[in-house]
């Protein structure tokens, strides 16, 4: 028998976010998702941490294996708060955001970005710049909005190969 999200002991806000906004109506729709794959499906204005915590408590969503949590890395409280506020709980999630977007995060100044660069270098995390994508496609004309999409599609393809799971890239 199929278990539906509406029947779970979740807050009304989480049920609404899952069913209406993400199209997840059955527990089986969460199968194969971990925090990273779930967070990548959620719109930026969602509190992914709160939703994930409720799903974790019910055993429906698990933390990813072999990922480095922002809670496990020594960093300033400011940087940690910036990352958490932007739904980044694992360092590998930084790869889907171009440097220009990260610099626009609230409270992300030059010194905080320098600290993040040092952490990324230490843990071999690569943050791409839109400038490199623009340069790679300099002979082609693409609207500026597509450059960010190219970066995210590249990241999704890398995650697919890494986890050996099929993913749909938009």
Residue pairs with C-beta under 8 A, 6 or more apart in sequence:
2 26
2 27
2 28
3 26
3 27
3 28
4 25
4 26
4 27
5 15
5 18
5 19
5 24
5 25
5 26
5 27
5 29
6 15
6 19
6 25
8 15
8 27
8 58
8 60
9 58
10 18
10 54
10 55
10 58
11 54
13 50
14 50
14 51
14 54
14 55
17 42
17 46
17 51
18 24
18 25
18 51
19 25
21 43
21 46
22 41
22 42
23 29
24 30
27 60
30 38
30 55
30 60
30 61
32 165
33 41
33 61
34 61
34 62
34 63
34 64
34 65
35 48
35 52
35 61
35 62
35 63
35 64
35 89
35 90
36 64
36 67
36 90
36 92
36 93
36 159
37 159
37 163
37 165
37 167
38 48
38 51
38 52
38 55
38 61
39 48
39 52
39 87
39 89
39 93
40 93
40 96
40 156
40 159
42 48
42 51
42 87
44 86
44 87
46 87
47 87
48 87
48 89
49 84
49 87
49 89
52 61
55 61
56 62
56 63
63 69
64 90
67 90
67 91
67 92
68 90
68 91
68 92
68 123
69 89
69 90
69 91
70 80
70 83
70 84
70 88
70 89
70 90
70 91
71 80
71 89
73 91
73 119
73 123
75 115
75 116
75 119
76 112
76 115
78 107
78 112
79 112
79 115
79 116
79 119
81 107
82 105
82 106
82 107
82 108
82 112
83 89
85 105
85 106
86 97
86 105
87 93
88 94
88 97
91 119
91 120
91 123
91 125
92 125
94 102
94 116
94 120
94 125
94 127
95 125
95 126
95 127
95 128
95 155
95 158
96 151
96 152
96 155
96 156
97 127
98 127
98 128
98 129
98 130
98 133
98 147
98 148
98 151
99 127
99 128
99 129
99 130
100 129
100 130
101 148
102 108
102 113
102 116
102 127
103 113
108 116
116 127
117 127
119 125
120 126
120 127
128 151
130 147
130 148
130 151
133 147
133 150
133 151
134 147
137 147
137 150
142 150
149 170
152 169
153 169
156 167
156 169
157 169
159 167
160 166
160 167
